[in-house]
Amino acid sequence: MEFKCNTCNKLYKSYQSLWNHNKKFHNNSEVVGGTYDKKCGTSEVVSGTFGKNCTSKSYSCSKCNKKFNDRSNKSKHQKICKKQIVESKKLFINNQSNTQNNIQNNIQNNINNNQKNIIINQIGREPLSSLQIKDILKIVNDGYNMPISCIKKLNFSNELPENHSFCTTTLEGKHFTRINHKTQKPEKINKVDFINEILESSLRFINNISLMIEFDEDFNKKIPEDFQNKIKEIMDNQHKFHEYRNKRAFFNSINDMSYNFKDLILDTWKLIQPRENEPICDENSDELLIDENFNYMSSDDEDNIV
């Protein structure tokens, strides 16, 4: 007597062989009481009766939990599953690393682009808001050195690159190099003429502080009375800063300062984006940018200083 598999029609000489075949290749079916029962349905009775109650058994991979109906398929998969998981992790880590690098590069590019968009302010046009109260108090506390301290904090501070408007590369030379605020390009200007502009700029800035104290109540409260008196004293004696001796001292201080901080200034200028479509000079630049009111030195003064 032969026993036939109702699923694949293979013939076996014994019931045991058929049973082994079903267990190995058709595990979702089972033989109950000598009867082959496929997926809880009816089929050809080999011998005896067939059972109604059957369950479908599945096998899970111990590595990835993937399910298989056949034990042998699960075993084959499990042999290569660990290797696949390791490779997937490596790929994930590499992708994450590349993504992070791209993010960092984008951030750095944005920083570089922003830095290259620095626009240098014109000397004398620096906003008062660029300084904190502690900076203003430190400037005012220097008394009659207030104009020099003002220029140092405004134009030679690491925190205010937009005010890095001028420097000199030699103490003995007759010219400063400044940034033309219209073209954002460096240009040379006579030191004596430019010192007049710088002095007037610092006094104007101190006057702006005085006006803020007078008209801004909140700002007034932040400046102690003795500091307010120092500012008033400077404003009442502005003419003294234009006297030859005082102007010469101011010239020497600014000349030394602009030389000592030249590396800081020149590094900032590397980040400027020149305005290519603007002319280097026009009828309103250079001499006319320096107001006639700034030219307080006589020709004799210039000869004595330089």
C-alpha positions in Angstrom: 0.0 0.0 0.0 1.3 3.4 -0.9 0.7 6.6 1.0 0.2 9.8 -1.1 0.9 13.4 -0.1 -2.2 15.3 -0.9 -0.2 18.5 -1.2 2.6 17.6 -3.6 1.3 14.2 -4.7 4.5 12.4 -3.7 4.1 8.7 -2.9 5.6 7.0 0.1 5.7 3.3 1.0 5.0 3.8 4.7 2.9 6.1 6.8 6.0 7.1 8.8 7.7 8.3 5.6 4.6 10.4 4.7 4.5 11.8 8.2 8.2 12.8 8.1 7.6 14.4 4.7 4.7 16.4 6.0 6.6 17.6 9.1 9.5 18.7 7.0 7.9 20.3 4.0 4.3 21.0 5.0 4.6 22.0 8.5 1.3 24.0 8.5 -0.5 20.7 8.1 -0.5 17.8 10.4 -1.6 14.1 10.3 -4.0 13.2 13.1 -4.9 9.7 13.9 -3.6 8.3 10.6 -5.4 10.9 8.6 -3.7 13.7 6.6 -5.5 16.9 7.6 -4.6 20.0 5.5 -5.2 23.5 7.0 -8.1 22.2 9.0 -10.0 21.1 5.9 -10.9 17.6 4.6 -8.7 15.5 2.4 -8.2 12.0 1.3 -8.3 9.6 4.2 -5.3 7.4 4.2 -6.4 5.4 7.2 -8.6 5.9 10.2 -10.3 9.2 10.8 -9.2 12.8 10.4 -9.1 15.4 13.2 -10.9 18.8 13.1 -8.5 20.6 15.5 -5.3 21.8 14.0 -2.9 24.7 14.7 -0.5 26.5 12.4 3.0 26.8 13.9 5.5 29.4 13.0 9.3 29.8 13.7 10.9 33.1 14.6 14.5 34.1 13.9 16.3 34.7 17.2 18.2 37.7 15.6 15.5 39.7 13.9 12.2 38.1 14.9 11.3 37.4 11.3 8.7 34.5 11.2 8.9 31.4 9.0 6.4 28.6 8.5 9.1 26.1 7.9 11.9 25.3 10.3 14.5 24.7 7.7 13.9 28.1 6.1 14.2 29.7 9.4 17.5 27.9 10.0 18.9 29.0 6.6 17.9 32.6 7.2 19.3 32.7 10.8 22.8 31.7 9.5 23.1 34.9 7.5 20.9 37.2 9.6 23.6 38.3 12.0 25.9 39.3 9.3 23.2 41.3 7.6 22.4 43.1 10.9 26.1 44.0 11.4 26.3 45.4 7.8 23.1 47.3 8.3 24.4 48.9 11.5 27.6 49.9 9.7 25.7 51.4 6.9 23.4 53.3 9.3 26.4 54.7 11.3 28.1 55.8 8.0 24.9 57.5 6.9 24.6 59.3 10.2 28.2 60.4 10.1 27.8 61.8 6.6 24.6 63.6 7.6 26.3 65.1 10.6 29.2 66.2 8.5 26.9 67.8 6.0 25.1 69.7 8.8 28.4 70.9 10.2 29.6 72.0 6.7 26.3 73.8 6.1 26.6 75.6 9.4 30.2 76.6 8.7 29.3 77.8 5.3 26.5 79.9 6.7 28.9 81.4 9.3 31.5 82.2 6.6 28.9 83.7 4.3 27.6 85.9 7.2 31.1 87.0 8.1 31.8 87.9 4.5 28.8 90.2 4.5 30.3 92.5 7.2 29.8 96.1 6.3 32.2 98.5 7.9 30.5 101.6 9.4 31.8 105.1 8.5 33.9 106.7 11.2 31.6 108.9 13.3 28.5 106.9 12.4 28.9 104.1 14.9 25.6 103.5 16.7 25.5 104.1 20.5 23.5 100.9 20.8 26.6 98.9 19.9 27.9 99.5 23.5 26.6 98.1 26.7 26.1 100.2 29.8 29.2 98.7 31.4 31.2 99.8 28.3 29.9 103.3 28.5 30.7 103.6 32.2 34.2 102.4 31.6 34.7 105.1 28.9 33.3 107.8 31.1 35.3 106.8 34.1 38.5 107.8 32.2 37.7 111.5 32.6 39.7 113.6 30.2 41.0 110.5 28.4 37.4 109.8 27.5 37.8 110.6 23.8 40.7 108.2 23.5 38.9 105.4 25.5 35.9 106.0 23.3 37.8 105.3 20.1 39.5 102.3 21.6 36.2 100.7 22.6 34.4 101.6 19.5 36.9 101.0 16.7 39.4 98.4 18.2 37.2 95.9 20.0 36.9 92.2 19.1 33.2 92.4 19.7 32.6 95.2 17.1 34.2 94.2 13.8 31.8 96.4 11.9 33.6 99.4 13.4 37.1 98.3 12.3 37.3 101.2 9.9 40.9 102.3 10.0 44.5 101.4 10.9 48.1 102.2 10.1 50.9 99.7 9.2 53.7 102.1 10.2 54.1 104.6 13.0 56.2 107.0 11.0 54.1 107.1 7.8 51.9 110.1 6.8 48.8 108.1 6.0 46.2 105.9 7.6 44.4 103.2 5.7 40.6 103.4 6.1 37.6 101.7 4.6 35.6 103.8 2.2 32.1 103.3 3.5 30.6 103.5 0.0 32.8 101.0 -1.8 33.8 99.0 1.3 37.4 99.1 -0.1 40.5 100.4 1.7 41.9 103.7 0.8 44.7 106.0 2.1 44.1 109.3 3.9 46.5 111.9 5.4 47.0 111.1 9.1 46.6 114.7 10.3 43.4 115.3 8.4 42.0 112.0 9.6 42.9 112.6 13.3 40.7 115.7 13.1 37.9 113.5 12.0 38.5 110.9 14.6 38.7 113.5 17.4 35.4 115.1 16.3 33.8 111.7 16.0 34.7 110.8 19.6 33.4 114.1 21.0 30.2 113.7 19.0 29.8 110.2 20.4 30.2 111.5 24.0 27.7 114.2 23.2 25.2 111.5 22.1 25.7 109.9 25.5 24.9 113.3 27.1 21.7 113.6 25.0 20.6 110.1 26.0 21.0 111.0 29.7 19.0 114.2 29.2 16.1 112.7 27.2 16.0 109.0 28.1 14.8 108.5 31.6 15.6 104.8 31.8 19.1 105.4 30.4 19.6 108.3 32.9 18.9 106.0 35.8 21.7 103.7 34.7 24.4 106.4 34.7 25.5 107.5 38.2 25.5 111.2 38.9 29.2 111.5 39.3 29.6 109.9 35.8 27.1 112.4 34.4 29.1 115.2 35.8 32.3 113.9 34.1 30.4 113.9 30.7 29.2 117.4 31.3 32.7 118.6 32.1 34.0 117.1 28.8 31.2 118.8 26.8 31.8 122.2 28.5 35.5 122.0 27.7 35.5 120.6 24.2 37.6 123.5 22.9 40.5 122.3 25.1 40.9 119.1 23.0 41.6 121.3 19.9 44.5 123.0 21.6 47.9 122.0 20.1 49.3 120.2 23.1 46.2 118.2 23.7 45.6 117.4 20.0 49.2 116.2 19.7 48.7 113.8 22.7 45.5 112.6 21.0 47.3 112.1 17.7 50.1 110.1 19.3 47.6 107.9 21.2 45.5 107.1 18.2 48.5 106.6 16.0 50.0 104.0 18.4 46.6 102.3 18.9 45.9 102.0 15.2 49.3 100.4 14.7 49.1 98.1 17.7 45.7 96.8 16.6 46.5 96.6 12.9 46.5 92.7 12.8 43.0 92.7 14.2 41.7 95.3 11.7 43.4 93.6 8.7 41.9 90.2 9.7 38.5 91.8 9.7 39.0 93.4 6.3 39.6 89.9 4.8 35.9 89.3 5.5 34.5 92.3 3.8 32.6 91.9 0.5 33.6 94.9 -1.6 30.9 96.7 -3.6 32.2 96.1 -7.1 29.7 98.3 -8.8 30.5 101.4 -6.8 33.3 103.7 -7.8 36.3 103.8 -5.5 36.0 107.6 -5.1 33.5 110.2 -6.2 33.1 113.9 -5.7 31.6 113.4 -2.2 34.4 111.1 -1.0 37.9 111.7 0.4 38.3 115.4 1.1 34.6 116.2 1.1 33.9 113.3 3.5 36.0 115.1 6.0 33.9 118.1 7.1 35.6 121.4 7.1 34.8 121.7 10.8 37.2 118.9 11.5 40.3 120.7 10.1 41.4 122.4 13.2 45.2 122.1 12.7 47.2 124.7 10.9 49.9 123.8 8.5 52.4 124.6 11.3 50.7 122.0 13.5 51.0 119.4 10.8 54.7 120.0 10.4 55.3 119.7 14.1 53.3 116.5 14.6 54.4 114.5 11.6 
